[in-house]
Amino acid sequence: MADIVSIRIGAEPAGRVSAGRLRFFAFMAIAAFMIAGPVAEQVFGVRTALLRSWTMFSAIGLNVIDASFEIRRPDGALLPLDRFDMLGAPRDGRLKRIESREELASVIEQLCTAAGQGADIRVRARQATRSGWQIIHADAENACAD
Amino acid sequence: MPAPTDAIADWPGWRLMHAVAARFVDWAVYSEGSSRSSALVRIGLAMLFWSRWAGELLLYRDQSPLGLFLAVNFFLATALLFVGYHSRIAAVWAGSVGLAMYYYFGHQLAREPWTHHHAYLLVVAALLIALTPCGRSYSMDRYLAVMRAGRTGVAPPAERGNLWGLRLIVVQLSVLYFFSAFDKSNYAFLSGARIEQIFLWYYAGSDYPAIPGLAWLATIVSFAVVALEYCLAFGLPFRRTRRYLVVPGLAFHSIIYLSLPVYTFSATMALLYLAYFDADAIDKIIARLQGIEYAGTAGEGMS
């Protein structure tokens, strides 16, 4: 590459020789800096504020919980349970997005309290992780029995 | 028997590599062209700086000496960048103010979202446009040069210059696209899970919509996003593939802009797409739009 720069520079007027060479090495240095940022973090796992990686939205949505609830009727059938209706909470309020296991446990506790003694509420829930979805609640057991 | 170096030089692969490298060097640092596309990027960047930060930097917002110092520098530098007075110095000044905002106020003082990708991209773009002839067109610099030429009876300076700053913007965008795709090249993203999670976070909350096939759609969209980003990384710099990728790229950024809080990121990317195009070709289009005959000279290298 340096050979090519020299050949190319040789074709220039004498006064521009150093400018062309300098520009080329500056170009390569800046390009190397551009590549170094993402390589450092995304390949070698080195996190530093000095270098910029390109991992847009890589942490957004982590820990959010996808949950569904069912309640057992006296005849034994399981019906979908609307947590907003049950708790009298607004659909765009705090209950809309459950962001941790602790929040989910709190919602379950509130639902069980609202459903009354002996209620049978089944919860299916999975939590967002960097490696995908992680199931944290299967509906095999009565969540109010915990 | 030929000397080893001669043998290498005769090898067809070596000659091909040499030709490719020579072409790259020509493209990177020796191509000259119209300064008008650089000037358009300069003006657009000044407007994006205002769009992103002007509201937060109004003088009453932070009345500490440091806050006022930052605000005054920001508005002076970006105003000069916009009108094009000492344009390249203004670009360095605006970029330096942006660097201070990103590194010191953002990372050191934890002022968010000043550490985000969109902020860094704007700052880098301002610094790179300083390496272009961005002041030779559509600027106060140009006006003053034409006036000076008129007074002295010589022809005004050509609206041309070395375009290595635009080439560096191309490299930056390709690096950005490649590593963005690389970050998503894993099971979590390609399975559709990450897109589902982001969708729940911003839209649905903890209730997965009861729409049949939504999980499949998420998987298909995930594959499409990653494939598109790899294509944009390697295809946009080349004329033959660029023609098929510009519209998908702009559509991709438009969808992201409408659906996610990316601030000025999409608009900055769209503006920087100008760097991919032949500067003289853009000049021809501008001339045609204005109904004037194109007076440009020689074309540029490989892009």
Interface residues (C-beta under 8 A of the other chain):
Chain A: M1 I4 V5 I7 R8 G20 R23 F24 F27 I30 A31 M34 I35 P38 Q42 A49 L50 R52 S53 W54 T55 M56 F57 S58 I60 G61 L62 V64 I65 D66 A67 S68 K96 R97 I98 A128 T129 R130 S131 G132 W133
Chain B: H18 A21 A22 V25 D26 A28 V29 Y30 Y103 H107 T115 H117 Y120 L128 N162 W164 R167 L168 V171 Q172 V175 L176 F179 S180 F182 D183 Y187 A188 S191 A193 R194 E196 Q197 I198 F199 L200 W201 Y202 G205 S206 D207 Y208 L260 V262 F265
